[in-house]
Amino acid sequence: MIRVFLCLLLLGYGLSGFAESAEPWPLEGRSGVSGTFLSETIGTSSSEMISSSGRFSSFKPDHYLWEIQTPDRQVLLINPDGFWQIDFDLEVAIVRDVPDAVQLPLAYIWLDQTELERFSDNVAKGQIEAISEFDLQVLSPTALEMRIVDPLGRTTRFELNIESTEAPAPMLFQPDIPEGMDFFDERTQRPAMTGVNVK
């Protein structure tokens, strides 16, 4: 399951449509957000469905955190030092290079409607090919929905329920690696890390 989720999290993708809504954009003028998420991925066969749930946080523009609680326990964390994947079930932690913001679905919640429409135009012109469809909608003042269709025809729906638009604490975006966990650094460049907690 996590391989599919991770692939979708890091794929560069296109925006095929942005559905306008009467609801105001809930993150306008904000720099932080946190809440819960639910994701459902349906394969080419409607009987193939993978779901996950947990918590998410972001601090604009380059801090992102997914705490996956079901069906397995993982943390996916992005900060200026790297992209961290901490798997509590397999007891493995990996850090990779920081991906570009355009590769992160969660990054698109910080775009305003004009920016989203501009990106949609680029997709319509065939300038972005990695994802065949992308839709972002405001369901309510505290709920967003993203729908992604990849080139293989798999559809993933993310439901983001906003609990707070206060800036998260900076320490939330520092990796906390449990004692005894295997750690692999796969970055091509290794910056001087600060705040990494390896117990």
C-alpha positions in Angstrom: 0.0 0.0 0.0 2.7 2.5 1.0 4.4 2.2 -2.4 1.3 3.3 -4.2 0.8 6.2 -1.7 4.4 7.2 -1.9 4.4 7.1 -5.7 1.3 9.4 -5.8 2.8 11.7 -3.2 6.0 12.3 -5.2 4.8 12.1 -8.8 4.8 15.2 -10.9 1.3 15.6 -12.1 -1.1 17.7 -14.2 -4.2 19.7 -13.2 -6.9 18.8 -15.6 -9.6 20.9 -13.9 -10.3 23.1 -11.0 -13.9 23.1 -9.9 -15.0 26.5 -8.8 -17.0 26.6 -5.6 -19.1 29.0 -3.7 -17.0 28.2 -0.6 -14.2 30.6 0.1 -10.6 29.2 -0.2 -9.9 28.1 3.4 -6.2 28.7 3.3 -6.2 32.2 1.8 -3.7 34.4 3.7 -2.6 31.4 5.8 0.9 29.9 6.2 0.1 26.8 8.2 -2.4 24.0 8.2 -3.0 20.7 10.0 -5.7 18.1 10.1 -6.7 14.5 9.1 -6.7 12.8 5.8 -8.3 9.8 4.1 -7.0 8.5 0.8 -8.6 5.8 -1.4 -7.0 4.4 -4.5 -9.0 2.4 -7.0 -7.2 0.3 -9.6 -8.3 -0.4 -13.2 -10.6 -2.9 -11.7 -13.2 -1.3 -9.4 -12.7 -4.2 -7.0 -9.1 -3.1 -6.3 -9.2 -0.5 -3.6 -6.4 0.6 -1.2 -7.2 3.0 1.5 -5.1 4.8 4.2 -5.8 7.4 6.8 -3.9 9.6 9.3 -2.8 13.1 9.9 -1.2 15.8 7.8 0.5 19.2 8.5 2.2 21.8 6.3 4.1 25.0 6.9 4.3 27.1 3.8 6.2 26.8 1.5 8.5 23.8 2.0 7.5 21.8 5.1 5.1 18.8 4.7 4.2 15.9 7.0 2.0 12.9 6.5 1.5 10.6 9.5 0.0 7.4 8.1 -1.9 5.6 10.9 -3.7 2.9 8.9 -3.3 0.3 7.5 0.4 0.6 8.5 2.3 3.1 10.6 4.6 5.5 8.7 5.8 9.1 8.7 6.5 10.9 5.4 8.2 14.2 6.2 9.7 16.9 3.9 11.8 19.7 5.3 14.8 21.7 3.7 17.2 18.9 4.8 15.5 16.0 2.9 12.5 13.8 2.3 12.2 11.4 5.3 10.3 8.1 5.3 10.0 6.4 8.7 8.4 3.0 8.7 7.6 1.9 12.3 6.4 -1.6 11.3 9.5 -2.4 9.3 11.7 -0.4 11.7 13.5 1.4 8.8 14.1 5.1 8.2 15.3 6.5 4.9 16.1 10.1 3.9 16.2 11.1 0.2 16.7 14.4 -1.7 14.1 17.1 -1.3 11.6 16.8 -4.2 10.4 19.9 -6.2 7.2 21.4 -4.9 5.5 20.6 -8.2 5.9 16.9 -7.4 3.8 17.2 -4.2 0.0 17.0 -4.2 -0.2 18.7 -0.8 1.8 21.7 -2.2 -1.2 22.6 -4.4 -3.3 23.6 -1.5 -1.2 26.7 -1.2 -2.0 27.9 -4.7 -4.7 30.4 -5.3 -7.4 30.0 -7.9 -5.5 32.0 -10.5 -2.4 29.9 -10.1 -4.4 26.7 -10.3 -6.1 27.8 -13.5 -2.8 28.8 -15.0 -1.5 25.3 -14.2 -4.6 23.8 -15.7 -3.9 25.7 -19.0 -0.4 24.2 -19.1 -1.9 20.7 -18.8 -4.5 21.4 -21.5 -1.6 22.3 -23.8 0.1 19.0 -23.1 3.0 20.4 -21.2 2.5 18.1 -18.2 2.1 14.4 -18.8 2.9 12.4 -15.6 -0.7 12.5 -14.3 -3.7 12.3 -16.7 -6.2 14.2 -14.4 -6.1 16.2 -11.2 -9.0 18.0 -9.5 -9.0 20.1 -6.4 -12.3 21.2 -4.8 -13.4 23.0 -1.6 -16.1 20.8 0.0 -16.7 23.1 3.0 -14.7 25.7 4.9 -12.8 22.9 6.6 -12.6 20.2 3.9 -10.7 19.8 0.6 -10.8 17.0 -1.9 -8.1 16.1 -4.4 -8.7 13.5 -7.1 -5.7 12.2 -9.1 -5.7 9.8 -12.1 -2.4 8.3 -13.0 -1.3 7.1 -16.5 -2.2 3.5 -15.5 -5.8 4.5 -14.9 -5.7 4.3 -11.1 -7.8 7.0 -9.4 -6.8 8.3 -5.9 -9.0 10.5 -3.9 -7.6 12.5 -1.0 -10.0 14.0 1.5 -8.3 16.6 3.7 -10.2 17.7 6.9 -8.7 20.9 8.3 -8.6 21.2 12.0 -6.3 24.2 12.4 -4.8 26.9 10.2 -2.4 28.0 12.8 1.3 27.6 11.9 2.5 24.2 13.2 5.4 24.1 15.7 8.8 23.9 13.8 9.8 20.8 15.8 6.9 18.9 14.2 8.9 18.9 11.0 12.1 17.4 12.5 12.5 13.7 12.1 12.2 11.6 15.2 13.9 8.3 14.6 13.4 5.6 17.3 16.4 3.9 18.9 17.5 0.7 17.1 15.8 1.6 13.8 17.9 1.0 10.6 18.8 4.3 9.0 19.7 4.9 5.3 20.8 8.2 3.9 20.2 8.1 0.1 20.7 11.8 -0.6 23.0 12.9 -3.4 24.0 15.9 -1.2 24.1 15.8 2.5 23.6 19.1 4.3 24.6 19.7 7.8 21.4 18.5 9.6 20.0 20.2 12.7 17.3 19.0 14.9 17.4 15.3 13.9 16.5 13.2 16.8 17.9 9.6 16.7 17.0 8.0 20.0 
